[in-house]
Amino acid sequence: MPELMDTAVPAAVRAVIEAAAPWSTGGAQINFQGGALAPEQISRAWPEETLRRLAKLREVYDPANLFRFGHVVPRQG
């Protein structure tokens, strides 16, 4: 039912996230980020040290920024 994908599904996801908010640590699971694409939102999915390591790997293995869509590790600096 495609019409539910734009209304009911996002509303249900928001309701679950809001209900679980009192137990949140402030982190995030990248697989459950939904439409979050802002670098500051994506960055919450990893501890800071891990995020730095992933950003360095991204610089080495994707210098041309080919993988720039979806939940992408933000570039350093």
MITITOR-563151 format. One record per atom (N, C-alpha, C): residue number from 1; atom name; x, y, z. Coordinates in Angstrom, 1 decimal, padded with zeros to 4 digits. Each point is the difference from the previous one (the first is absolute). Layout:
> voro, gulum, x, y, z
> NUM, CA, X, Y, Z
...
This chain:
> voro, gulum, x, y, z
> 1, N, 000.8, -001.2, 000.0
> 1, CA, -000.8, 001.2, 000.0
> 1, C, 000.9, 001.3, 000.0
> 2, N, 000.4, 000.4, -001.2
> 2, CA, 000.9, 001.1, -000.1
> 2, C, -000.5, 001.3, 000.7
> 3, N, -001.3, 000.2, 000.1
> 3, CA, -000.4, 001.3, 000.7
> 3, C, 000.3, 000.0, 001.5
> 4, N, 000.2, -001.2, 000.6
> 4, CA, 000.4, 000.0, 001.4
> 4, C, 001.4, 000.3, 000.2
> 5, N, 000.9, -000.1, -001.0
> 5, CA, 001.4, 000.2, 000.1
> 5, C, 000.3, 001.5, 000.3
> 6, N, -000.9, 000.8, -000.4
> 6, CA, 000.3, 001.5, 000.2
> 6, C, -000.7, 000.5, 001.3
> 7, N, -000.9, -000.7, 000.5
> 7, CA, -000.8, 000.5, 001.2
> 7, C, 000.1, -000.9, 001.2
> 8, N, -000.6, -001.1, -000.1
> 8, CA, -000.2, -000.9, 001.2
> 8, C, 001.4, -000.6, 000.4
> 9, N, 000.8, -000.4, -000.9
> 9, CA, 001.3, -000.6, 000.5
> 9, C, 000.9, 001.0, 000.7
> 10, N, 000.2, 001.2, -000.6
> 10, CA, 000.8, 001.0, 000.7
> 10, C, -000.6, 000.4, 001.4
> 11, N, -001.3, 000.1, 000.0
> 11, CA, -000.6, 000.3, 001.3
> 11, C, 000.2, -001.1, 001.0
> 12, N, -000.1, -001.2, -000.4
> 12, CA, 000.2, -001.1, 000.9
> 12, C, 001.4, -000.1, 000.5
> 13, N, 001.0, 000.3, -000.8
> 13, CA, 001.4, 000.0, 000.3
> 13, C, 000.2, 001.1, 001.0
> 14, N, -000.5, 001.2, -000.2
> 14, CA, 000.2, 001.1, 000.9
> 14, C, -000.6, -000.3, 001.4
> 15, N, -001.2, -000.7, 000.0
> 15, CA, -000.6, -000.3, 001.2
> 15, C, 000.9, -001.0, 000.9
> 16, N, 000.6, -000.9, -000.7
> 16, CA, 000.8, -001.0, 000.7
> 16, C, 001.3, 000.7, 000.6
> 17, N, 000.6, 000.9, -000.8
> 17, CA, 001.2, 000.7, 000.4
> 17, C, -000.4, 000.9, 001.2
> 18, N, -001.1, 000.7, -000.1
> 18, CA, -000.4, 000.9, 001.1
> 18, C, -000.3, -000.8, 001.3
> 19, N, -000.6, -001.2, -000.2
> 19, CA, -000.3, -000.8, 001.2
> 19, C, 001.3, -000.5, 000.7
> 20, N, 001.0, -000.3, -000.8
> 20, CA, 001.2, -000.5, 000.5
> 20, C, 001.0, 001.1, 000.5
> 21, N, -000.3, 001.2, -000.3
> 21, CA, 000.9, 001.2, 000.3
> 21, C, 000.5, 000.0, 001.5
> 22, N, -000.9, -000.3, 001.0
> 22, CA, 000.5, 000.1, 001.3
> 22, C, 001.2, -001.0, 000.3
> 23, N, 000.2, -001.0, -000.8
> 23, CA, 001.1, -000.9, 000.2
> 23, C, 001.2, 000.2, -001.0
> 24, N, -000.1, 001.0, -000.8
> 24, CA, 001.0, 000.3, -001.0
> 24, C, 001.3, 000.4, 000.7
> 25, N, 001.1, -000.4, -000.6
> 25, CA, 001.4, 000.4, 000.4
> 25, C, 000.5, 001.2, -000.8
> 26, N, -000.8, 000.4, -001.0
> 26, CA, 000.4, 001.1, -000.9
> 26, C, 000.6, -000.5, -001.3
> 27, N, 000.3, -001.3, 000.0
> 27, CA, 000.6, -000.6, -001.2
> 27, C, -001.0, -000.4, -001.0
> 28, N, 000.4, -000.7, -001.0
> 28, CA, -001.0, -000.4, -001.1
> 28, C, 000.5, -001.3, -000.6
> 29, N, -000.9, -000.8, -000.5
> 29, CA, 000.4, -001.1, -000.8
> 29, C, -000.2, 000.4, -001.5
> 30, N, 001.1, -000.1, -000.8
> 30, CA, -000.1, 000.5, -001.3
> 30, C, -001.0, -000.7, -000.9
> 31, N, -000.3, -001.3, 000.3
> 31, CA, -001.1, -000.7, -000.7
> 31, C, -001.4, 000.6, 000.3
> 32, N, -000.1, 000.7, 001.1
> 32, CA, -001.3, 000.6, 000.4
> 32, C, -000.1, 001.5, -000.2
> 33, N, 000.9, 000.5, -000.8
> 33, CA, 000.1, 001.5, -000.2
> 33, C, -001.1, 000.5, -000.9
> 34, N, -000.7, -000.9, -000.7
> 34, CA, -001.1, 000.4, -000.9
> 34, C, 000.5, 001.1, -001.0
> 35, N, -000.6, 001.2, 000.0
> 35, CA, 000.3, 001.0, -000.9
> 35, C, 001.1, 000.9, 000.4
> 36, N, 000.6, -000.3, 001.2
> 36, CA, 001.1, 000.9, 000.5
> 36, C, 001.2, 000.0, -000.9
> 37, N, 000.3, 001.1, -000.6
> 37, CA, 001.1, 000.1, -000.9
> 37, C, 001.0, 001.1, 000.4
> 38, N, -000.3, 000.8, 000.9
> 38, CA, 000.9, 001.1, 000.4
> 38, C, 001.2, -000.6, 000.7
> 39, N, 001.2, 000.5, -000.2
> 39, CA, 001.2, -000.6, 000.6
> 39, C, -000.1, -000.1, 001.5
> 40, N, -000.6, 001.0, 000.6
> 40, CA, 000.0, 000.0, 001.5
> 40, C, -000.9, -001.2, 000.5
> 41, N, -001.1, -000.3, -000.8
> 41, CA, -000.8, -001.1, 000.4
> 41, C, 000.7, -001.3, -000.2
> 42, N, 000.6, -000.2, -001.2
> 42, CA, 000.7, -001.2, -000.3
> 42, C, 001.2, -000.2, 001.0
> 43, N, 000.7, 001.0, 000.4
> 43, CA, 001.1, -000.1, 000.9
> 43, C, -000.3, -000.6, 001.3
> 44, N, -001.3, 000.1, 000.4
> 44, CA, -000.4, -000.6, 001.3
> 44, C, 000.0, -001.5, 000.0
> 45, N, 000.2, -000.6, -001.1
> 45, CA, -000.1, -001.5, -000.1
> 45, C, 001.3, -000.7, 000.5
> 46, N, 001.1, 000.8, 000.2
> 46, CA, 001.2, -000.6, 000.4
> 46, C, 000.7, 000.8, 001.1
> 47, N, 000.7, -000.7, 000.9
> 47, CA, 000.8, 000.8, 000.9
> 47, C, 001.0, 000.9, -000.7
> 48, N, 000.4, 001.0, 000.6
> 48, CA, 000.9, 001.0, -000.7
> 48, C, 001.3, -000.6, -000.6
> 49, N, 000.6, -000.8, 000.8
> 49, CA, 001.3, -000.6, -000.5
> 49, C, -000.3, -000.9, -001.3
> 50, N, -001.1, -000.7, 000.0
> 50, CA, -000.3, -000.9, -001.1
> 50, C, -000.4, 000.9, -001.2
> 51, N, -000.7, 001.1, 000.2
> 51, CA, -000.4, 000.9, -001.0
> 51, C, 001.3, 000.6, -000.7
> 52, N, 000.9, 000.4, 000.8
> 52, CA, 001.3, 000.5, -000.5
> 52, C, 000.7, -001.0, -000.9
> 53, N, 000.0, -001.2, 000.5
> 53, CA, 000.7, -001.1, -000.8
> 53, C, -000.8, -000.3, -001.3
> 54, N, -001.3, 000.0, 000.0
> 54, CA, -000.8, -000.2, -001.2
> 54, C, 000.2, 001.2, -001.0
> 55, N, 000.1, 001.2, 000.5
> 55, CA, 000.2, 001.2, -000.8
> 55, C, 001.4, -000.1, -000.7
> 56, N, 001.0, -000.5, 000.7
> 56, CA, 001.3, -000.1, -000.6
> 56, C, 000.0, -001.1, -001.1
> 57, N, -000.7, -001.1, 000.3
> 57, CA, -000.1, -001.0, -001.0
> 57, C, -000.8, 000.5, -001.3
> 58, N, -001.0, 000.8, 000.3
> 58, CA, -000.7, 000.6, -001.1
> 58, C, 000.9, 000.8, -000.9
> 59, N, 000.9, 000.8, 000.6
> 59, CA, 000.9, 000.9, -000.7
> 59, C, 000.9, -000.9, -000.9
> 60, N, 000.5, -001.1, 000.5
> 60, CA, 000.9, -000.9, -000.7
> 60, C, -000.7, -000.7, -001.1
> 61, N, -001.2, -000.6, 000.3
> 61, CA, -000.6, -000.9, -001.0
> 61, C, -001.1, 000.7, -000.9
> 62, N, -000.4, 001.2, 000.4
> 62, CA, -001.0, 000.7, -000.8
> 62, C, 000.4, 001.5, -000.2
> 63, N, 001.2, 000.3, -000.5
> 63, CA, 000.4, 001.4, -000.1
> 63, C, -000.8, 000.8, -001.0
> 64, N, -000.7, -000.7, -001.0
> 64, CA, -000.8, 000.6, -001.0
> 64, C, -001.4, 000.2, 000.5
> 65, N, -000.3, -000.4, 001.2
> 65, CA, -001.4, 000.2, 000.6
> 65, C, -001.0, -000.7, -000.8
> 66, N, 000.3, -001.2, -000.5
> 66, CA, -001.0, -000.8, -000.8
> 66, C, -001.2, -000.5, 000.8
> 67, N, 000.3, -000.3, 001.3
> 67, CA, -001.0, -000.5, 000.9
> 67, C, -000.5, 001.1, 000.9
> 68, N, -000.8, 000.8, -000.6
> 68, CA, -000.5, 001.3, 000.7
> 68, C, -001.5, 000.0, 000.2
> 69, N, -000.7, -001.1, -000.2
> 69, CA, -001.4, -000.1, 000.2
> 69, C, -000.4, -000.9, 001.1
> 70, N, -001.0, 000.3, 000.7
> 70, CA, -000.5, -000.8, 001.1
> 70, C, 000.7, 000.3, 001.3
> 71, N, 000.3, -001.0, 000.8
> 71, CA, 000.6, 000.2, 001.3
> 71, C, 001.5, 000.0, -000.1
> 72, N, 000.6, 001.1, -000.4
> 72, CA, 001.4, 000.1, -000.3
> 72, C, 000.8, 000.6, 001.2
> 73, N, 001.1, -000.7, 000.3
> 73, CA, 000.9, 000.6, 001.0
> 73, C, 000.4, 001.4, -000.4
> 74, N, -000.2, 001.0, 000.9
> 74, CA, 000.4, 001.3, -000.4
> 74, C, 001.5, 000.2, -000.2
> 75, N, 000.4, 000.8, -000.9
> 75, CA, 001.4, 000.3, -000.2
> 75, C, 000.6, 000.8, 001.2
> 76, N, 001.2, -000.2, 000.2
> 76, CA, 000.7, 000.7, 001.1
> 76, C, 000.2, 001.4, -000.4
> 77, N, 000.1, 000.9, 001.0
> 77, CA, 000.3, 001.4, -000.2
> 77, C, -001.0, 000.7, -000.7
